[in-house]
Amino acid sequence: MKTIAVIGAGTMGNGIAHVFAQNGFQVNLIEISQESLDKGLATITKNLDRMIAKEVISEKDKETTLGNVTTYIDLGKGVSKTYLVVEAATENLEIKLGIFKELDQLCDSGTILATNTSSISITQIASVTGRPDKVIGMHFMNPVPIMKLVEIIRGYSTSDDVTNTIMELSSQLGKTPTEVNDYPGFVANRILMPMINEAIETLYNGVAGVQEIDTVMKLGMAHPMGPLQLADFIGLDVCLSILKVMYDGFKNQKYAPCPLLVNMVMAGKLGVKSGEGFYDYSESRKAEKVADQFS
Ligand SMILES: NC(=O)c1ccc[n+]([C@@H]2O[C@H](COP(=O)([O-])OP(=O)(O)OC[C@H]3O[C@@H](n4cnc5c(N)ncnc54)[C@H](O)[C@@H]3O)[C@@H](O)[C@H]2O)c1
């Protein structure tokens, strides 16, 4: 039970690996390139250093946590003899279906296959495997080491046993698991994304500027971040993918992505990860300041 695999070392994958490793699990972190693995490990190290600076953990805890992470580019070797695989690769249906088809062939028959998808149907992902009862959504929130919620999504065929195991495991990580059913956007993004999209629409319509929209929501609604800053933090490409899944799934105009969001993603303005979104993050300190708001 102590060895798990995490697929993807991007915004979410490195955080998920960090949390499992800090809680004593052996983590096999899998990526498509050494460069992505190095970047993911550098982020884990930086986040552990910030925890040391805040006296939340010791230098020894940092070494132990990093020692619990092993990196792989070969998927087969990375998932071998693991009890659980948490997939946190790019939010793209074809990529996820491809990964789950491979996982079903490569993993032991008892291995639980979880996905951190923000919106893609767990039932559809499970349908490409021969073990739909062992496929489940394990939706961590960003930044993973800080945020308490894990939205646990049951696919149509997910078993009670697997759901209970993943609920218990999430509690062991110090998180609060919350069980929901498998419909587009689940609960978190079904409510969050229309708000972010409306904030972008408000900017697009010239009702107010970026700072003004975020100030209204921060000071008026006591949100820790304004919706435009939050969109930058999540990744504008991720926001667009989620809205498209909800738009396709419900065929309801209210989920149609704002044209400004579509244009920004096409222009490569993805938020913090690309250095520019609604705000400018070209100096690394600015990006760190955004993350600091959560810690
Ligand atoms: N960004 C958020 O705030 C957030 C929050 C909750 C859930 N999610 C979900 O988490 C998942 C990952 O999102 P992210 O924001 O970390 O994306 P990201 O773009 O930061 O990272 C994705 C990583 O996956 C890697 N990858 C792609 N294909 C792969 C493969 N076949 N094998 C191994 N690695 C592969 C990429 O190289 C990249 O490093 C998505 O499903 C997303 O919807 C994101």
The ligand as a MOL file (V3000), in Angstrom:
LIG
                    3D

  0  0  0     0  0            999 V3000
M  V30 BEGIN CTAB
M  V30 COUNTS 44 48 0 0 0
M  V30 BEGIN ATOM
M  V30 1 N -4.2500 23.5310 -12.5920 0
M  V30 2 C -5.1770 23.3780 -11.6600 0
M  V30 3 O -5.4480 24.2870 -10.8550 0
M  V30 4 C -5.8860 22.0720 -11.5150 0
M  V30 5 C -6.6600 21.8450 -10.3650 0
M  V30 6 C -7.2540 20.5910 -10.1870 0
M  V30 7 C -7.1080 19.6050 -11.1590 0
M  V30 8 N -6.3620 19.8610 -12.2820 0 CHG=1
M  V30 9 C -6.2140 18.7640 -13.2630 0
M  V30 10 O -4.9510 18.1630 -13.0500 0
M  V30 11 C -4.4580 17.6200 -14.2870 0
M  V30 12 C -3.0910 18.2130 -14.5630 0
M  V30 13 O -3.2400 19.6120 -14.6890 0
M  V30 14 P -2.0130 20.5990 -14.4900 0
M  V30 15 O -2.5980 21.9440 -14.2210 0
M  V30 16 O -1.0290 20.0040 -13.5410 0 CHG=-1
M  V30 17 O -1.4050 20.5970 -15.9710 0
M  V30 18 P 0.0800 20.9840 -16.4300 0
M  V30 19 O -0.0310 21.3780 -17.8500 0
M  V30 20 O 0.7070 21.9280 -15.4580 0
M  V30 21 O 0.8700 19.5880 -16.2820 0
M  V30 22 C 0.5310 18.4580 -17.0280 0
M  V30 23 C 1.7920 17.5950 -17.1280 0
M  V30 24 O 1.4220 16.3270 -17.6940 0
M  V30 25 C 2.5020 15.8960 -18.4630 0
M  V30 26 N 2.0460 14.8340 -19.3590 0
M  V30 27 C 1.2960 14.9360 -20.4850 0
M  V30 28 N 1.1130 13.7150 -21.0330 0
M  V30 29 C 1.7590 12.8200 -20.2280 0
M  V30 30 C 1.9410 11.4180 -20.2660 0
M  V30 31 N 1.4360 10.6770 -21.2520 0
M  V30 32 N 2.6640 10.8450 -19.2790 0
M  V30 33 C 3.1930 11.5850 -18.2720 0
M  V30 34 N 3.0560 12.9240 -18.1980 0
M  V30 35 C 2.3460 13.5380 -19.1580 0
M  V30 36 C 2.9870 17.1460 -19.1750 0
M  V30 37 O 4.3210 16.9920 -19.6210 0
M  V30 38 C 2.8600 18.1880 -18.0640 0
M  V30 39 O 4.0610 18.3500 -17.3290 0
M  V30 40 C -5.5110 17.9710 -15.3440 0
M  V30 41 O -6.3680 16.8780 -15.5110 0
M  V30 42 C -6.2300 19.1570 -14.7350 0
M  V30 43 O -7.5340 19.3030 -15.1950 0
M  V30 44 C -5.7340 21.0580 -12.4840 0
M  V30 END ATOM
M  V30 BEGIN BOND
M  V30 1 1 1 2
M  V30 2 2 2 3
M  V30 3 1 2 4
M  V30 4 1 4 5
M  V30 5 2 4 44
M  V30 6 2 5 6
M  V30 7 1 6 7
M  V30 8 2 7 8
M  V30 9 1 8 9
M  V30 10 1 8 44
M  V30 11 1 9 10
M  V30 12 1 9 42
M  V30 13 1 10 11
M  V30 14 1 11 12
M  V30 15 1 11 40
M  V30 16 1 12 13
M  V30 17 1 13 14
M  V30 18 2 14 15
M  V30 19 1 14 16
M  V30 20 1 14 17
M  V30 21 1 17 18
M  V30 22 2 18 19
M  V30 23 1 18 20
M  V30 24 1 18 21
M  V30 25 1 21 22
M  V30 26 1 22 23
M  V30 27 1 23 24
M  V30 28 1 23 38
M  V30 29 1 24 25
M  V30 30 1 25 26
M  V30 31 1 25 36
M  V30 32 1 26 27
M  V30 33 1 26 35
M  V30 34 2 27 28
M  V30 35 1 28 29
M  V30 36 1 29 30
M  V30 37 2 29 35
M  V30 38 1 30 31
M  V30 39 2 30 32
M  V30 40 1 32 33
M  V30 41 2 33 34
M  V30 42 1 34 35
M  V30 43 1 36 37
M  V30 44 1 36 38
M  V30 45 1 38 39
M  V30 46 1 40 41
M  V30 47 1 40 42
M  V30 48 1 42 43
M  V30 END BOND
M  V30 END CTAB
M  END
